Amino acid sequence: MFTGLSHVALKVTNLDRTLAFYGQLGLREMFRLHKDDGQVWLVYLRITDTQYLEIFPGAENDRAPGWNANGTNHLCLTVANLQDTVAELHRLGIPLLIEPQRVLDGNWQAWIEDPDGNRLELVELDADCLQLQAIARLRAEG
C-alpha cells in the first residue's frame, strides 16, 4: 500500500534560524510556497530525492513538546558513519543531546536537537541490526 515516507513537517518559531541550522546539516532548500499575502507558508528541504523536511514558520510555543508528550517524538536521519558525523557536528558547534552509543537494536546512534527543540536521532545502521534482520526475514517469507 505505501511506497515510502515522503516528508516530515515541523512548525518553527524562527524560519531563518531553522533554515541556517538544517543548512549546516546539508539539507538544501528546494522551494518555498507563499500565502496569498506573500508571507512564507512553508519551505521544502531535501533529505534525499524522495524524502523531505517541510518547515512551517509561526509556531506558537518556544520549544517542541518533551520526550513523553503525545505526537511525533523525534525525526531519525540515517548516516553513513556516525563518528564522522559527530566530528562534523562538533566542528559546526552543534552540541550533542545524547553522545554516541550502541542501542538495543544493534545500531549506533547519537542525538541532537534543532533550535526549536525538535529531537533528531542520527543512526548508523549496523550490518547485523534488528531492522536489517527483519527485512531479510520478511523478504524470505514473501
N, C-alpha and C positions, 0 to 999 in steps of 0.2 A: 504494500500500500504506500509506504513512504520511501523516498529515494535519498533523503539526506536532511540535514539541519541547515536551513538557508541562512538564518540570521538570529542574532540576539539583539534586543533593543534596550538601551539604557537611557534613563532620564537623568540629566545632569544639571548642576547649578550654574556652571560657567563653561560655556561652549569652547572658548579659546583655550582655556587651561586644560580641558579634557582632550581636545584635539592635539595639543602640544604633547601631552602625556602619551597618548596612543601612537602619535607620530614617532616618538623616541623608540617605541617598541617595534617600529617598522610597519604599522598599519597605515596604508596610504588612503587619502581621501579619493573617493571615486566620483561622487557628485553630491549636490545639495538640492533639496526641494524647499520651495518657499511658499508661504501662505499668501493669500490674496493681497495682504497689506505689505508684502515684501519681506517680512521677517522670516528668518530661517525656521523651517518646520522640522527638518531632520538632515543629518549628514550621514552618508554611507561610507564606511571604511572597509577596506579589503583585508580579510584574513587569508583566504585562498580565492581561487577563481569561482568557487561555488559557495563560499561561506563569508558572511559579512557581519559587521557590527554597526547597528544603527544608533546614532547619538541624537537624542532629542533634548534641546535646551528647555529651561523653565521648570526645573524640579522645585517642589515646594519645601523639601527638607534639606538640611545641610549635608546629611550623610545617608547612605543606604541603610536599610534595616540590618540588625545584628545577626549573628550566626544562627540563632534559634527562631527567627521570625518566619512567618508563613511566606510562601512565594519562592522565587528563584533565590538560591543560596549563593551561587558563585558561577563564574564562567571559567571553563578549563581550556587552556591552549596547549597543544602538543608542541614539544620542542625536540629537535634532533639530538641535542647534547645539553643536559641540564647544567653541567659545570661551566660550559662556555656561556650559556645564557645568564647564569648568575654572575659570572665575571663581567659581562656586558652591563647588567643591571647596576652592579657596583660602580662601574665606570661612569654610568649615566647619573649616579646619585639617587637611584631608586631603591629605597630600603626594602628589605625582605620582611614580610609579616611573619612567615614561618621559614626557618632555614631548611635547606635540602635534607630530605630523609627518605628512606625506603619505607613504603607503606604496605598494608596488608595484601593488596592485590599484586604485589611484586614489582611495582613501578617506583621510580624516583620522582619526588615532587618537591616543589617549593611554592611559596605563596607571596603575592604582593597585593596591594590594593591601589585603585586609581584615586584621583583627587577627591572623589565623592564617596569613597569608602566601599566601592564595589570590589568584592574579592575576586582575585584572579589566581586560579591554580595553574601552575606550569608543570607539565608532566612529560617525562621521558619514558616511553613505553619500553619495558624490558622484553627481550625476545621470548621469555618464558612466562610472561604475565598472565594473570587470570583472564583478561579480556581476549588476548590472542588465543589462549587455550579454548575459550568458549566459542570463539568464531570458528576455529578448526573443527570443534565438535559439532556445531550447528551445520556447517557445510557438509560434514560427513553424514549427518542424519538426513540431509537432503532437504 
